[in-house]
Amino acid sequence: MMRSSSPLVEVQGDSLREFKRLQVVHSASVSKHAIPHRAFGNWSLSTHKRLFDILLSSAALLVFGLPMLLIAAFIRLTSRGPAIFVQKRVGQGGRLFSIYKFRSMTVAEGRRGCGLTKSGDHRVTWVGKCLRRLKLDELPQFYNVLRGDMSIVGPRPKLPEFADDLTLAYRPGITGAASLAFCREEDILATVPADQVETFYHQRIKPLKASIDARYATNATFRSDLRIVFSTMFASLNDEHDAALQAHEVHAAAPARTHLAEIAN
């Protein structure tokens, strides 16, 4: 039997992948509130990171420009409503901005019910399921990056009702350490009874995400951002990506006070 540095974790023989993920959940004790803004790594707030964002988002919009037009046309042809979904999110310093995504839900249902989505959600169109699985619904956010609303790598921008901290010191991102760890979040939420989804999210998932993102921000570098970008691309095509937390791992984490290890080293 192989044991982690935490007494809470035990992993059998060939379960190395699960061991890596469980380390993320159990081996550190740093919460987002324990890390002051001044402790954020130089890269997280640097001009060089902004230049990296501009160059990469410009290149992405050039490369994916035509495919994005085709995706938009396909959305319009297969379901009623606009191709682009626009929603207010909380950005750097608590400033609200409009985030752009390809619409993946039906117009009639898109604004009803819980603000969280889980696998099997009837509001998601069949085209939307494909887009969400491959993360293609996020492509319009490269425009948000170019505008300066977002960064390529950072914590996902939250809905105002889910944002406890309205003084985010750095730009939210298209992807990030927490996004990678929870790239199968919809599958995790599908294991939770419908009337408990929001409570589960606030007590289990949200603290995990916040701690991962805070920890990453203190250690982020140009190379680690590149690793996050390439890992995200790989994870969108691979259901068994090493970084993806599984439902039983999140259910087993202590509610509300969960702490995380750094996953970006």
KERO-846375 format. One record per residue (C-alpha): residue number from 1; z, x, y. Coordinates in nm, 4 decimals. Layout:
N
(NUM; (Z; X; Y))
...
% end
This chain:
265
(1; (0.0000; 0.0000; 0.0000))
(2; (-0.0887; 0.1218; 0.3480))
(3; (0.1462; 0.0563; 0.6362))
(4; (0.0821; 0.0610; 1.0089))
(5; (0.3137; 0.2134; 1.2663))
(6; (0.4590; -0.1335; 1.3133))
(7; (0.7008; -0.2719; 1.0525))
(8; (0.5393; -0.6103; 1.1074))
(9; (0.2112; -0.5048; 0.9517))
(10; (0.1339; -0.4461; 0.5849))
(11; (-0.2192; -0.4041; 0.4583))
(12; (-0.3348; -0.3914; 0.0982))
(13; (-0.5669; -0.1210; -0.0439))
(14; (-0.9210; -0.1755; 0.0851))
(15; (-0.8330; -0.4013; 0.3813))
(16; (-0.9070; -0.1330; 0.6404))
(17; (-1.0992; -0.3698; 0.8645))
(18; (-0.8110; -0.6158; 0.8757))
(19; (-0.5683; -0.3302; 0.9304))
(20; (-0.7600; -0.2235; 1.2418))
(21; (-0.7488; -0.5746; 1.3821))
(22; (-0.3817; -0.6229; 1.3057))
(23; (-0.3053; -0.3021; 1.4923))
(24; (-0.4529; -0.4693; 1.7981))
(25; (-0.2042; -0.7526; 1.7649))
(26; (0.1137; -0.5671; 1.6715))
(27; (0.1272; -0.2002; 1.7702))
(28; (0.1908; -0.2047; 2.1482))
(29; (0.4373; -0.3613; 2.3865))
(30; (0.2631; -0.3785; 2.7241))
(31; (0.2084; -0.7148; 2.8893))
(32; (-0.0294; -0.7743; 3.1802))
(33; (0.2651; -0.8088; 3.4217))
(34; (0.4056; -0.4719; 3.3170))
(35; (0.1034; -0.2870; 3.4578))
(36; (0.0927; -0.2660; 3.8387))
(37; (-0.2435; -0.2734; 4.0153))
(38; (-0.2053; 0.0912; 4.1195))
(39; (-0.2013; 0.1859; 3.7508))
(40; (-0.5551; 0.0619; 3.6933))
(41; (-0.7856; 0.3469; 3.5988))
(42; (-0.9987; 0.5026; 3.8714))
(43; (-1.3121; 0.3830; 3.6936))
(44; (-1.2061; 0.0155; 3.7011))
(45; (-1.2053; 0.0083; 4.0818))
(46; (-1.4592; 0.2808; 4.1551))
(47; (-1.7860; 0.2816; 4.3464))
(48; (-1.9433; 0.4449; 4.0421))
(49; (-1.8585; 0.1427; 3.8287))
(50; (-2.0211; -0.0833; 4.0891))
(51; (-2.3327; 0.1343; 4.0827))
(52; (-2.3314; 0.1145; 3.7023))
(53; (-2.3127; -0.2658; 3.7301))
(54; (-2.6017; -0.2847; 3.9764))
(55; (-2.8282; -0.0605; 3.7721))
(56; (-2.7539; -0.2274; 3.4390))
(57; (-2.7750; -0.5853; 3.5692))
(58; (-3.1032; -0.5098; 3.7504))
(59; (-3.2491; -0.3614; 3.4336))
(60; (-3.1267; -0.6571; 3.2256))
(61; (-3.2830; -0.9110; 3.4626))
(62; (-3.6142; -0.7231; 3.4522))
(63; (-3.6152; -0.6925; 3.0727))
(64; (-3.4878; -1.0429; 2.9992))
(65; (-3.6593; -1.2203; 3.2887))
(66; (-3.9402; -1.3721; 3.0813))
(67; (-3.7191; -1.4592; 2.7812))
(68; (-3.4765; -1.6280; 3.0215))
(69; (-3.7578; -1.8431; 3.1609))
(70; (-3.8571; -1.9409; 2.8064))
(71; (-3.4953; -2.0240; 2.7171))
(72; (-3.4638; -2.2375; 3.0322))
(73; (-3.7833; -2.4259; 2.9482))
(74; (-3.6688; -2.4832; 2.5899))
(75; (-3.3348; -2.6242; 2.7087))
(76; (-3.5116; -2.8652; 2.9435))
(77; (-3.7503; -2.9776; 2.6696))
(78; (-3.4832; -3.0393; 2.4068))
(79; (-3.2074; -3.2145; 2.6027))
(80; (-3.1597; -3.4063; 2.9242))
(81; (-3.0258; -3.2171; 3.2235))
(82; (-3.0652; -2.8863; 3.4081))
(83; (-3.1183; -2.5585; 3.2248))
(84; (-2.8464; -2.3782; 3.4210))
(85; (-2.4806; -2.4786; 3.4108))
(86; (-2.2837; -2.3904; 3.7249))
(87; (-1.9039; -2.3845; 3.7318))
(88; (-1.6300; -2.2521; 3.9606))
(89; (-1.4330; -1.9548; 3.8281))
(90; (-1.1620; -1.7288; 3.9686))
(91; (-1.2850; -1.3859; 4.0761))
(92; (-1.1480; -1.0701; 4.2314))
(93; (-0.8563; -1.1334; 4.4649))
(94; (-0.8423; -1.5014; 4.3653))
(95; (-1.1754; -1.5825; 4.5302))
(96; (-1.3595; -1.8731; 4.3685))
(97; (-1.7236; -1.8189; 4.2855))
(98; (-1.9981; -2.0063; 4.1034))
(99; (-2.0722; -1.8706; 3.7579))
(100; (-2.4142; -1.9293; 3.6016))
(101; (-2.4786; -1.9921; 3.2331))
(102; (-2.7514; -2.1522; 3.0294))
(103; (-2.6401; -2.5082; 2.9599))
(104; (-2.5273; -2.5423; 2.5995))
(105; (-2.3697; -2.8893; 2.6152))
(106; (-2.5091; -3.2361; 2.6689))
(107; (-2.4847; -3.3526; 3.0295))
(108; (-2.3021; -3.6737; 2.9351))
(109; (-2.0305; -3.4839; 2.7501))
(110; (-2.0212; -3.1510; 2.9258))
(111; (-1.7573; -3.2469; 3.1814))
(112; (-1.5298; -3.4497; 2.9549))
(113; (-1.2349; -3.3580; 2.7437))
(114; (-1.0754; -3.0205; 2.6956))
(115; (-1.2082; -2.7246; 2.8927))
(116; (-1.2019; -2.5229; 2.5685))
(117; (-1.4734; -2.5281; 2.3046))
(118; (-1.4338; -2.4819; 1.9310))
(119; (-1.6793; -2.4600; 1.6421))
(120; (-1.8150; -2.7998; 1.5501))
(121; (-1.7618; -2.9402; 1.9020))
(122; (-1.9917; -3.2425; 1.9264))
(123; (-2.0621; -3.1693; 2.2928))
(124; (-2.2658; -2.8583; 2.2050))
(125; (-2.6405; -2.9122; 2.1549))
(126; (-2.8221; -2.7552; 1.8613))
(127; (-2.9973; -2.5174; 2.1013))
(128; (-2.6603; -2.4432; 2.2600))
(129; (-2.5160; -2.3463; 1.9217))
(130; (-2.7820; -2.0780; 1.8815))
(131; (-2.7396; -1.9527; 2.2362))
(132; (-2.3614; -1.9349; 2.2093))
(133; (-2.3659; -1.7623; 1.8721))
(134; (-2.5911; -1.4858; 2.0088))
(135; (-2.4225; -1.4895; 2.3536))
(136; (-2.7601; -1.5641; 2.5147))
(137; (-2.6043; -1.8388; 2.7257))
(138; (-2.4372; -1.5584; 2.9261))
(139; (-2.7641; -1.3936; 3.0388))
(140; (-2.7734; -1.5627; 3.3842))
(141; (-2.4433; -1.3897; 3.4634))
(142; (-2.6328; -1.0668; 3.5243))
(143; (-2.7234; -1.2387; 3.8519))
(144; (-2.3507; -1.2850; 3.9191))
(145; (-2.3059; -0.9122; 3.8583))
(146; (-2.5879; -0.8243; 4.0949))
(147; (-2.4316; -1.0452; 4.3630))
(148; (-2.0967; -0.8728; 4.3248))
(149; (-1.9099; -1.1710; 4.1793))
(150; (-1.8665; -1.0021; 3.8423))
(151; (-1.8847; -0.6716; 3.6595))
(152; (-2.0565; -0.5910; 3.3308))
(153; (-1.7219; -0.5079; 3.1670))
(154; (-1.3980; -0.6798; 3.2637))
(155; (-1.1774; -0.9765; 3.1778))
(156; (-1.3646; -1.3032; 3.1438))
(157; (-1.3442; -1.5112; 3.4634))
(158; (-1.1062; -1.8019; 3.4144))
(159; (-1.1261; -2.1634; 3.5145))
(160; (-0.8853; -2.2306; 3.8044))
(161; (-0.6653; -2.4460; 3.5801))
(162; (-0.6262; -2.1599; 3.3288))
(163; (-0.5683; -1.8812; 3.5820))
(164; (-0.1998; -1.7937; 3.6147))
(165; (-0.2703; -1.4776; 3.8130))
(166; (-0.4875; -1.5483; 4.1188))
(167; (-0.4703; -1.1888; 4.2459))
(168; (-0.7037; -1.0183; 4.0007))
(169; (-0.7451; -0.6652; 4.1338))
(170; (-1.0888; -0.6054; 3.9869))
(171; (-1.4020; -0.8042; 3.9152))
(172; (-1.4151; -1.0221; 3.6036))
(173; (-1.6823; -0.9291; 3.3524))
(174; (-1.9552; -1.0599; 3.1264))
(175; (-1.7833; -0.8889; 2.8361))
(176; (-1.4670; -0.6880; 2.7862))
(177; (-1.2097; -0.5628; 2.5399))
(178; (-1.0540; -0.9086; 2.5005))
(179; (-1.3956; -1.0754; 2.4777))
(180; (-1.4813; -0.8411; 2.1932))
(181; (-1.1534; -0.9039; 2.0120))
(182; (-1.2035; -1.2809; 2.0494))
(183; (-1.5781; -1.2935; 1.9955))
(184; (-1.5065; -1.5590; 1.7300))
(185; (-1.2673; -1.7593; 1.9461))
(186; (-1.4449; -2.0887; 1.8784))
(187; (-1.3964; -2.0383; 1.5045))
(188; (-1.0269; -1.9651; 1.5615))
(189; (-0.9811; -2.2803; 1.7706))
(190; (-1.1562; -2.4828; 1.5003))
(191; (-0.8563; -2.4138; 1.2740))
(192; (-0.6190; -2.5816; 1.5220))
(193; (-0.5585; -2.9600; 1.5302))
(194; (-0.7394; -3.1192; 1.8238))
(195; (-0.4216; -3.2309; 1.9997))
(196; (-0.2789; -2.8773; 1.9846))
(197; (-0.5792; -2.6744; 2.1030))
(198; (-0.4708; -2.6238; 2.4653))
(199; (-0.1112; -2.5438; 2.3669))
(200; (-0.2307; -2.2959; 2.1060))
(201; (-0.4648; -2.1335; 2.3569))
(202; (-0.1912; -2.0928; 2.6196))
(203; (0.0753; -1.9678; 2.3778))
(204; (-0.1307; -1.7475; 2.1441))
(205; (-0.4774; -1.6582; 2.2671))
(206; (-0.4275; -1.6344; 2.6424))
(207; (-0.1375; -1.3815; 2.6304))
(208; (-0.3293; -1.1694; 2.3802))
(209; (-0.6366; -1.1617; 2.6025))
(210; (-0.4379; -1.0818; 2.9164))
(211; (-0.2586; -0.7906; 2.7523))
(212; (-0.5767; -0.6451; 2.6023))
(213; (-0.7579; -0.6601; 2.9360))
(214; (-0.4658; -0.5102; 3.1305))
(215; (-0.4321; -0.2278; 2.8802))
(216; (-0.8052; -0.1581; 2.8868))
(217; (-0.8173; -0.1481; 3.2680))
(218; (-0.5659; 0.1385; 3.2773))
(219; (-0.7781; 0.3535; 3.0463))
(220; (-1.1339; 0.2439; 3.1226))
(221; (-1.4054; 0.5052; 3.1696))
(222; (-1.7826; 0.5068; 3.1940))
(223; (-1.8013; 0.5940; 2.8230))
(224; (-1.5571; 0.3215; 2.7192))
(225; (-1.7545; 0.0626; 2.9180))
(226; (-2.0705; 0.1719; 2.7385))
(227; (-1.8900; 0.1370; 2.4043))
(228; (-1.7829; -0.2163; 2.4982))
(229; (-2.1403; -0.3087; 2.5947))
(230; (-2.2937; -0.1765; 2.2722))
(231; (-2.0115; -0.3202; 2.0589))
(232; (-2.0669; -0.6614; 2.2190))
(233; (-2.4367; -0.6480; 2.1372))
(234; (-2.3533; -0.5572; 1.7781))
(235; (-2.0805; -0.8231; 1.7494))
(236; (-2.3205; -1.0986; 1.8591))
(237; (-2.5310; -1.0181; 1.5526))
(238; (-2.2513; -0.9412; 1.3071))
(239; (-1.9880; -1.1982; 1.2088))
(240; (-1.7773; -0.9274; 1.0431))
(241; (-1.7465; -0.6932; 1.3406))
(242; (-1.4354; -0.4758; 1.3039))
(243; (-1.2939; -0.5707; 1.6449))
(244; (-1.3104; -0.9467; 1.5917))
(245; (-0.9690; -1.1011; 1.5327))
(246; (-0.9540; -1.3660; 1.2607))
(247; (-0.7798; -1.7008; 1.2733))
(248; (-0.4913; -1.6090; 1.0414))
(249; (-0.4173; -1.2985; 1.2507))
(250; (-0.3869; -1.4984; 1.5727))
(251; (-0.1822; -1.7701; 1.4037))
(252; (0.0566; -1.5018; 1.2761))
(253; (0.1094; -1.3470; 1.6199))
(254; (0.4317; -1.4320; 1.8016))
(255; (0.3640; -1.7080; 2.0591))
(256; (0.3811; -1.6499; 2.4356))
(257; (0.5206; -1.2939; 2.4143))
(258; (0.2464; -1.1330; 2.2065))
(259; (0.1607; -0.7700; 2.2918))
(260; (-0.1474; -0.5673; 2.2143))
(261; (-0.2601; -0.2173; 2.1445))
(262; (-0.5346; -0.0457; 2.3347))
(263; (-0.8631; -0.1004; 2.1521))
(264; (-1.0922; 0.1035; 2.3700))
(265; (-0.9990; 0.4575; 2.2574))
% end
